[in-house]
Amino acid sequence: MVTLFGWWASLVALLMVCGISPATGELIPIDLSIFGSTLYRLIDTSVDPLVRNHDPWSSGIEPWELGNLVGGDMRLPRPRFRHALAGPPDAAYRWPNATVIYSIDGTFNSSELKFINGAMREFERHTCVRFRRRRPEDVAYVSIDNIEPGCWSDVGRGVERTVVNLQPGCANALTTPVHELMHTLGFYHEHNRLDRDRYVTILYENMLPDESLRDNFDLVDPGNTTTFNVPYDLGSIMHYRKDAFSKRPSELDTMHARVQWEGELGQRNTLTWYDALLINIMYCGVPVPREPLPIPSRWIPAKAYGRRDRFRYQRVMRTVGAN
């Protein structure tokens, strides 16, 4: 049974080492200080026409890679807003009771709304996370909007309004809404993991000349993050593609796999099996394996980890030695 996991793929996000309380209303901090001064980049308005006219199917670049925020698409609190967060400076929070309170505030067309709502259903289908419309008494919520340029999200739950921004061109498929909602849940990018260099080679010489883009490939501080013993996943919805930030996309790669991998780095679909697994560990009380699971060698969709499989996984983990 253990070897079976080697064929199932998905996300490994980067989270603060701390206790998990999925069944209570306790706020659990996610440390964001690892990003240093890059936390406070301003949104570049020139991104708007780039995303609006972008075709990821022909270019091989995802629209969230066109931004200038941390990792391209993570907006983190500016210094003057630090006091708005309930907790330590530069901290965000996981959603209590695995419930994301949301409001759709942008002017989206019917196709965009289909993909935004479909993205939320993907989480509900494969994890215990639920999305609930904001009520008048709800203070902390995520606003799904399109008023700003770019495809980006605030990371984690604040104490008031946070944002997932999906300008025209961002919600033409499930991929970008799912990716940005992962940030809302508190996940960073896969290729920033501390163990990244065991699995991926970064080709800095092929990147655009902007030196700040190198920050998008910085490794996280081991004292602030954990992988929950979930392996590095080259197919994760949170992994950038092989030519991310390339000076000649489709010609020059910026990342090469160092391990056996069938297919492209990253993917244009939706949650993978390890994506769903990690969310369920973080939010749903699924036990953390005592030993790391095998590295996936290909992309497997999250439908391999449905509601029935969740209980099967719990039984399997007890037999192989989970906490």
C-alpha positions as a Markdown table, in Angstrom:
| # | Residue | x | y | z |
|---|---|---|---|---|
| 1 | Met | 0.0 | 0.0 | 0.0 |
| 2 | Val | 2.8 | 2.4 | 0.7 |
| 3 | Thr | 4.2 | 2.2 | -2.8 |
| 4 | Leu | 0.8 | 3.1 | -4.2 |
| 5 | Phe | 1.4 | 6.7 | -3.0 |
| 6 | Gly | 4.4 | 6.9 | -5.2 |
| 7 | Trp | 2.0 | 7.1 | -8.2 |
| 8 | Trp | -0.2 | 9.7 | -6.8 |
| 9 | Ala | 0.8 | 13.3 | -7.2 |
| 10 | Ser | 0.2 | 16.9 | -6.0 |
| 11 | Leu | 1.0 | 19.9 | -3.8 |
| 12 | Val | 3.4 | 20.5 | -1.0 |
| 13 | Ala | 2.9 | 24.0 | 0.3 |
| 14 | Leu | 5.0 | 25.9 | 2.8 |
| 15 | Leu | 3.5 | 26.4 | 6.2 |
| 16 | Met | 4.5 | 27.7 | 9.6 |
| 17 | Val | 5.5 | 25.0 | 12.1 |
| 18 | Cys | 2.7 | 25.2 | 14.6 |
| 19 | Gly | -0.2 | 23.2 | 16.1 |
| 20 | Ile | -3.3 | 22.5 | 13.9 |
| 21 | Ser | -6.8 | 23.0 | 15.2 |
| 22 | Pro | -9.1 | 22.2 | 12.4 |
| 23 | Ala | -12.2 | 21.6 | 14.6 |
| 24 | Thr | -12.0 | 24.9 | 16.6 |
| 25 | Gly | -12.2 | 28.6 | 15.9 |
| 26 | Glu | -8.6 | 29.1 | 17.0 |
| 27 | Leu | -6.5 | 31.3 | 14.7 |
| 28 | Ile | -3.3 | 29.6 | 13.7 |
| 29 | Pro | -0.5 | 31.9 | 12.4 |
| 30 | Ile | 1.4 | 31.5 | 9.1 |
| 31 | Asp | 4.8 | 33.2 | 9.2 |
| 32 | Leu | 5.3 | 35.5 | 6.2 |
| 33 | Ser | 8.5 | 37.3 | 7.4 |
| 34 | Ile | 10.7 | 34.9 | 5.3 |
| 35 | Phe | 10.0 | 37.1 | 2.3 |
| 36 | Gly | 11.7 | 40.1 | 3.8 |
| 37 | Ser | 11.4 | 43.4 | 1.9 |
| 38 | Thr | 9.7 | 41.7 | -1.1 |
| 39 | Leu | 6.6 | 41.5 | 1.1 |
| 40 | Tyr | 5.6 | 45.1 | 0.2 |
| 41 | Arg | 5.8 | 45.3 | -3.6 |
| 42 | Leu | 3.1 | 47.5 | -5.2 |
| 43 | Ile | 0.9 | 46.2 | -8.0 |
| 44 | Asp | 2.2 | 47.1 | -11.5 |
| 45 | Thr | -0.6 | 48.5 | -13.5 |
| 46 | Ser | 1.1 | 47.5 | -16.8 |
| 47 | Val | 0.1 | 43.9 | -16.0 |
| 48 | Asp | -3.5 | 44.6 | -17.0 |
| 49 | Pro | -3.1 | 44.5 | -20.8 |
| 50 | Leu | -0.6 | 41.6 | -20.5 |
| 51 | Val | -3.1 | 39.4 | -18.7 |
| 52 | Arg | -6.1 | 40.6 | -20.6 |
| 53 | Asn | -4.6 | 39.6 | -23.9 |
| 54 | His | -2.8 | 36.5 | -22.6 |
| 55 | Asp | -3.4 | 33.1 | -24.0 |
| 56 | Pro | -1.7 | 30.5 | -21.7 |
| 57 | Trp | -2.6 | 27.6 | -24.1 |
| 58 | Ser | -0.3 | 29.0 | -26.8 |
| 59 | Ser | 2.3 | 30.8 | -24.7 |
| 60 | Gly | 2.9 | 28.1 | -22.1 |
| 61 | Ile | 2.9 | 30.8 | -19.3 |
| 62 | Glu | 0.2 | 31.0 | -16.7 |
| 63 | Pro | -1.4 | 34.5 | -16.2 |
| 64 | Trp | -0.3 | 34.6 | -12.5 |
| 65 | Glu | 3.3 | 34.5 | -13.6 |
| 66 | Leu | 2.9 | 37.9 | -15.3 |
| 67 | Gly | 2.6 | 39.8 | -12.0 |
| 68 | Asn | 5.3 | 41.6 | -10.0 |
| 69 | Leu | 4.2 | 40.6 | -6.5 |
| 70 | Val | 6.0 | 38.0 | -4.3 |
| 71 | Gly | 6.2 | 34.9 | -6.5 |
| 72 | Gly | 4.3 | 36.8 | -9.1 |
| 73 | Asp | 0.9 | 36.6 | -7.5 |
| 74 | Met | 1.1 | 36.8 | -3.6 |
| 75 | Arg | 0.1 | 40.1 | -2.1 |
| 76 | Leu | 1.3 | 40.4 | 1.5 |
| 77 | Pro | 0.6 | 43.1 | 4.1 |
| 78 | Arg | 2.4 | 46.4 | 3.7 |
| 79 | Pro | 4.0 | 47.8 | 6.9 |
| 80 | Arg | 1.2 | 50.3 | 7.8 |
| 81 | Phe | -1.3 | 47.4 | 7.6 |
| 82 | Arg | 0.5 | 45.1 | 10.0 |
| 83 | His | -1.6 | 46.2 | 12.9 |
| 84 | Ala | -4.7 | 44.9 | 11.1 |
| 85 | Leu | -3.6 | 41.4 | 11.6 |
| 86 | Ala | -4.6 | 39.6 | 14.8 |
| 87 | Gly | -1.2 | 38.3 | 15.9 |
| 88 | Pro | 2.5 | 38.7 | 15.3 |
| 89 | Pro | 3.7 | 41.1 | 12.6 |
| 90 | Asp | 3.8 | 39.7 | 9.1 |
| 91 | Ala | 1.4 | 36.9 | 10.0 |
| 92 | Ala | -1.7 | 35.6 | 8.3 |
| 93 | Tyr | -4.1 | 33.0 | 9.5 |
| 94 | Arg | -5.7 | 29.8 | 8.6 |
| 95 | Trp | -9.5 | 29.7 | 8.2 |
| 96 | Pro | -11.2 | 28.5 | 11.4 |
| 97 | Asn | -13.4 | 25.4 | 11.1 |
| 98 | Ala | -12.1 | 24.9 | 7.6 |
| 99 | Thr | -14.6 | 27.4 | 6.3 |
| 100 | Val | -13.7 | 30.2 | 3.9 |
| 101 | Ile | -16.1 | 33.1 | 4.1 |
| 102 | Tyr | -16.3 | 34.8 | 0.7 |
| 103 | Ser | -18.0 | 37.5 | -1.3 |
| 104 | Ile | -18.0 | 37.9 | -5.0 |
| 105 | Asp | -17.6 | 41.6 | -5.5 |
| 106 | Gly | -16.2 | 41.9 | -9.0 |
| 107 | Thr | -18.2 | 42.3 | -12.2 |
| 108 | Phe | -17.6 | 38.8 | -13.7 |
| 109 | Asn | -19.3 | 37.4 | -16.8 |
| 110 | Ser | -21.2 | 34.1 | -16.7 |
| 111 | Ser | -18.2 | 32.1 | -18.0 |
| 112 | Glu | -15.8 | 33.6 | -15.3 |
| 113 | Leu | -18.4 | 32.9 | -12.6 |
| 114 | Lys | -18.7 | 29.3 | -13.7 |
| 115 | Phe | -14.9 | 28.8 | -13.3 |
| 116 | Ile | -14.8 | 30.7 | -10.0 |
| 117 | Asn | -17.6 | 28.7 | -8.5 |
| 118 | Gly | -16.2 | 25.5 | -10.0 |
| 119 | Ala | -12.8 | 26.2 | -8.3 |
| 120 | Met | -14.6 | 26.3 | -4.9 |
| 121 | Arg | -16.4 | 23.1 | -5.7 |
| 122 | Glu | -13.1 | 21.4 | -6.4 |
| 123 | Phe | -11.9 | 22.1 | -2.8 |
| 124 | Glu | -15.3 | 20.9 | -1.4 |
| 125 | Arg | -15.2 | 17.8 | -3.5 |
| 126 | His | -11.8 | 16.6 | -2.4 |
| 127 | Thr | -11.3 | 18.2 | 1.1 |
| 128 | Cys | -13.2 | 19.1 | 4.1 |
| 129 | Val | -12.8 | 22.8 | 3.3 |
| 130 | Arg | -16.1 | 24.6 | 2.7 |
| 131 | Phe | -16.9 | 28.0 | 1.2 |
| 132 | Arg | -19.7 | 30.1 | 2.6 |
| 133 | Arg | -21.2 | 33.3 | 1.4 |
| 134 | Arg | -20.5 | 36.3 | 3.6 |
| 135 | Arg | -23.3 | 37.3 | 6.0 |
| 136 | Pro | -23.7 | 40.8 | 7.4 |
| 137 | Glu | -22.1 | 39.8 | 10.7 |
| 138 | Asp | -18.9 | 38.4 | 9.1 |
| 139 | Val | -16.0 | 40.7 | 9.5 |
| 140 | Ala | -13.2 | 38.5 | 8.2 |
| 141 | Tyr | -13.8 | 37.3 | 4.6 |
| 142 | Val | -12.2 | 37.0 | 1.2 |
| 143 | Ser | -13.4 | 39.3 | -1.5 |
| 144 | Ile | -13.2 | 37.8 | -5.0 |
| 145 | Asp | -12.8 | 40.9 | -7.1 |
| 146 | Asn | -11.4 | 42.1 | -10.5 |
| 147 | Ile | -10.9 | 45.8 | -9.8 |
| 148 | Glu | -7.1 | 45.7 | -9.7 |
| 149 | Pro | -4.7 | 44.6 | -12.4 |
| 150 | Gly | -3.4 | 41.0 | -12.4 |
| 151 | Cys | -4.2 | 37.5 | -11.0 |
| 152 | Trp | -3.2 | 37.5 | -7.3 |
| 153 | Ser | -4.3 | 36.7 | -3.8 |
| 154 | Asp | -3.6 | 37.8 | -0.3 |
| 155 | Val | -2.1 | 34.9 | 1.7 |
| 156 | Gly | -4.2 | 33.4 | 4.4 |
| 157 | Arg | -7.0 | 34.8 | 6.5 |
| 158 | Gly | -6.9 | 38.3 | 7.9 |
| 159 | Val | -9.1 | 39.8 | 10.5 |
| 160 | Glu | -11.0 | 41.9 | 8.0 |
| 161 | Arg | -11.2 | 41.9 | 4.2 |
| 162 | Thr | -8.7 | 40.0 | 2.1 |
| 163 | Val | -8.7 | 39.7 | -1.7 |
| 164 | Val | -8.5 | 37.3 | -4.5 |
| 165 | Asn | -8.1 | 39.4 | -7.6 |
| 166 | Leu | -9.0 | 37.9 | -11.0 |
| 167 | Gln | -9.0 | 40.6 | -13.6 |
| 168 | Pro | -10.3 | 39.7 | -17.1 |
| 169 | Gly | -8.0 | 37.0 | -18.5 |
| 170 | Cys | -7.6 | 35.3 | -15.1 |
| 171 | Ala | -10.7 | 33.2 | -14.9 |
| 172 | Asn | -10.9 | 31.6 | -18.3 |
| 173 | Ala | -10.3 | 28.2 | -16.8 |
| 174 | Leu | -10.3 | 26.5 | -13.4 |
| 175 | Thr | -6.5 | 26.6 | -13.0 |
| 176 | Thr | -5.9 | 30.2 | -11.9 |
| 177 | Pro | -8.9 | 30.5 | -9.5 |
| 178 | Val | -7.9 | 27.2 | -7.9 |
| 179 | His | -4.2 | 28.4 | -7.6 |
| 180 | Glu | -5.2 | 31.7 | -6.0 |
| 181 | Leu | -7.6 | 30.1 | -3.6 |
| 182 | Met | -4.8 | 27.9 | -2.5 |
| 183 | His | -3.0 | 31.1 | -1.5 |
| 184 | Thr | -6.1 | 32.2 | 0.4 |
| 185 | Leu | -5.9 | 28.9 | 2.4 |
| 186 | Gly | -2.3 | 29.9 | 3.4 |
| 187 | Phe | -0.2 | 28.0 | 0.8 |
| 188 | Tyr | 3.0 | 29.3 | -0.8 |
| 189 | His | 4.6 | 28.0 | -4.0 |
| 190 | Glu | 6.0 | 24.5 | -4.3 |
| 191 | His | 9.3 | 25.6 | -5.9 |
| 192 | Asn | 10.2 | 27.6 | -2.8 |
| 193 | Arg | 10.4 | 24.5 | -0.6 |
| 194 | Leu | 13.7 | 24.1 | 1.3 |
| 195 | Asp | 14.3 | 20.8 | -0.4 |
| 196 | Arg | 13.6 | 22.1 | -3.9 |
| 197 | Asp | 17.2 | 21.8 | -5.2 |
| 198 | Arg | 17.1 | 18.0 | -4.7 |
| 199 | Tyr | 14.3 | 17.8 | -7.4 |
| 200 | Val | 14.7 | 20.9 | -9.6 |
| 201 | Thr | 17.6 | 22.8 | -11.1 |
| 202 | Ile | 17.0 | 26.5 | -11.5 |
| 203 | Leu | 18.5 | 28.0 | -14.6 |
| 204 | Tyr | 19.0 | 31.6 | -13.6 |
| 205 | Glu | 20.9 | 32.5 | -16.8 |
| 206 | Asn | 17.7 | 32.0 | -18.8 |
| 207 | Met | 15.6 | 34.4 | -16.7 |
| 208 | Leu | 14.5 | 37.9 | -17.7 |
| 209 | Pro | 17.2 | 40.4 | -16.7 |
| 210 | Asp | 15.2 | 41.9 | -13.8 |
| 211 | Glu | 17.2 | 40.9 | -10.8 |
| 212 | Ser | 14.1 | 41.0 | -8.5 |
| 213 | Leu | 12.7 | 37.9 | -10.4 |
| 214 | Arg | 15.3 | 35.8 | -8.7 |
| 215 | Asp | 13.4 | 36.4 | -5.4 |
| 216 | Asn | 10.6 | 34.2 | -6.8 |
| 217 | Phe | 12.9 | 31.2 | -6.5 |
| 218 | Asp | 14.3 | 31.9 | -3.0 |
| 219 | Leu | 14.0 | 29.0 | -0.6 |
| 220 | Val | 12.1 | 29.3 | 2.6 |
| 221 | Asp | 13.4 | 29.4 | 6.1 |
| 222 | Pro | 13.3 | 25.9 | 7.6 |
| 223 | Gly | 12.4 | 27.3 | 11.0 |
| 224 | Asn | 9.2 | 28.7 | 9.7 |
| 225 | Thr | 7.8 | 26.0 | 7.5 |
| 226 | Thr | 7.0 | 22.3 | 7.3 |
| 227 | Thr | 6.1 | 19.9 | 4.6 |
| 228 | Phe | 4.1 | 17.6 | 6.8 |
| 229 | Asn | 6.2 | 14.7 | 5.4 |
| 230 | Val | 4.4 | 15.2 | 2.0 |
| 231 | Pro | 6.9 | 14.8 | -0.8 |
| 232 | Tyr | 8.0 | 17.5 | -3.3 |
| 233 | Asp | 5.5 | 17.4 | -6.2 |
| 234 | Leu | 6.6 | 18.7 | -9.6 |
| 235 | Gly | 3.0 | 18.5 | -10.9 |
| 236 | Ser | 1.4 | 20.6 | -8.1 |
| 237 | Ile | -1.1 | 23.3 | -8.9 |
| 238 | Met | 1.3 | 25.5 | -6.9 |
| 239 | His | 4.4 | 24.6 | -9.0 |
| 240 | Tyr | 5.5 | 27.0 | -11.7 |
| 241 | Arg | 6.1 | 25.7 | -15.2 |
| 242 | Lys | 9.5 | 25.0 | -16.6 |
| 243 | Asp | 9.8 | 28.3 | -18.4 |
| 244 | Ala | 8.5 | 30.6 | -15.7 |
| 245 | Phe | 10.0 | 34.1 | -16.0 |
| 246 | Ser | 12.1 | 33.0 | -19.0 |
| 247 | Lys | 13.5 | 35.6 | -21.3 |
| 248 | Arg | 12.4 | 33.4 | -24.2 |
| 249 | Pro | 9.4 | 31.3 | -23.1 |
| 250 | Ser | 9.0 | 28.0 | -24.9 |
| 251 | Glu | 12.6 | 28.2 | -26.0 |
| 252 | Leu | 14.6 | 28.6 | -22.8 |
| 253 | Asp | 13.7 | 26.8 | -19.6 |
| 254 | Thr | 14.2 | 28.2 | -16.2 |
| 255 | Met | 13.7 | 24.9 | -14.3 |
| 256 | His | 14.7 | 21.3 | -15.1 |
| 257 | Ala | 13.5 | 18.3 | -13.2 |
| 258 | Arg | 16.4 | 16.4 | -11.5 |
| 259 | Val | 14.2 | 13.3 | -10.8 |
| 260 | Gln | 12.1 | 11.0 | -13.0 |
| 261 | Trp | 9.0 | 12.9 | -14.0 |
| 262 | Glu | 6.5 | 12.2 | -16.7 |
| 263 | Gly | 5.1 | 15.3 | -18.2 |
| 264 | Glu | 5.4 | 19.1 | -17.7 |
| 265 | Leu | 6.4 | 20.8 | -14.5 |
| 266 | Gly | 3.3 | 22.3 | -13.0 |
| 267 | Gln | 0.0 | 21.7 | -14.7 |
| 268 | Arg | -3.0 | 23.5 | -16.2 |
| 269 | Asn | -5.6 | 21.4 | -14.6 |
| 270 | Thr | -6.6 | 21.6 | -10.9 |
| 271 | Leu | -5.8 | 20.1 | -7.6 |
| 272 | Thr | -3.7 | 17.0 | -7.6 |
| 273 | Trp | -3.8 | 14.1 | -5.2 |
| 274 | Tyr | -1.1 | 15.5 | -2.9 |
| 275 | Asp | -2.7 | 18.9 | -3.1 |
| 276 | Ala | -5.9 | 17.5 | -1.6 |
| 277 | Leu | -3.9 | 15.4 | 0.9 |
| 278 | Leu | -2.0 | 18.3 | 2.2 |
| 279 | Ile | -5.1 | 20.4 | 2.6 |
| 280 | Asn | -6.7 | 17.6 | 4.5 |
| 281 | Ile | -3.7 | 17.3 | 6.8 |
| 282 | Met | -3.6 | 21.0 | 7.4 |
| 283 | Tyr | -7.4 | 21.6 | 7.9 |
| 284 | Cys | -9.2 | 18.4 | 8.3 |
| 285 | Gly | -7.4 | 16.4 | 11.0 |
| 286 | Val | -5.9 | 13.8 | 8.6 |
| 287 | Pro | -2.8 | 12.4 | 10.4 |
| 288 | Val | 0.7 | 13.5 | 9.5 |
| 289 | Pro | 2.8 | 10.5 | 8.2 |
| 290 | Arg | 5.7 | 9.7 | 10.5 |
| 291 | Glu | 7.9 | 9.0 | 7.5 |
| 292 | Pro | 7.9 | 10.9 | 4.2 |
| 293 | Leu | 5.8 | 9.4 | 1.4 |
| 294 | Pro | 7.4 | 8.4 | -1.9 |
| 295 | Ile | 8.1 | 11.1 | -4.5 |
| 296 | Pro | 5.4 | 11.1 | -7.3 |
| 297 | Ser | 6.7 | 10.5 | -10.8 |
| 298 | Arg | 3.6 | 11.8 | -12.7 |
| 299 | Trp | 0.5 | 13.9 | -12.3 |
| 300 | Ile | -2.6 | 12.3 | -10.8 |
| 301 | Pro | -5.8 | 14.3 | -10.3 |
| 302 | Ala | -7.3 | 14.9 | -6.9 |
| 303 | Lys | -10.3 | 12.7 | -7.9 |
| 304 | Ala | -8.1 | 9.8 | -6.7 |
| 305 | Tyr | -8.6 | 11.3 | -3.2 |
| 306 | Gly | -12.4 | 11.7 | -2.9 |
| 307 | Arg | -14.5 | 11.6 | 0.2 |
| 308 | Arg | -14.6 | 7.8 | 0.5 |
| 309 | Asp | -10.8 | 7.7 | 0.0 |
| 310 | Arg | -10.3 | 10.1 | 2.9 |
| 311 | Phe | -11.3 | 7.4 | 5.5 |
| 312 | Arg | -9.3 | 4.8 | 3.6 |
| 313 | Tyr | -6.3 | 7.0 | 3.8 |
| 314 | Gln | -6.7 | 7.4 | 7.5 |
| 315 | Arg | -6.7 | 3.6 | 7.9 |
| 316 | Val | -3.7 | 3.2 | 5.7 |
| 317 | Met | -1.7 | 5.8 | 7.5 |
| 318 | Arg | -2.4 | 4.2 | 10.8 |
| 319 | Thr | -0.9 | 0.9 | 9.4 |
| 320 | Val | 2.2 | 2.6 | 8.1 |
| 321 | Gly | 2.9 | 4.7 | 11.2 |
| 322 | Ala | 1.2 | 8.1 | 11.1 |
| 323 | Asn | 1.1 | 10.5 | 14.0 |
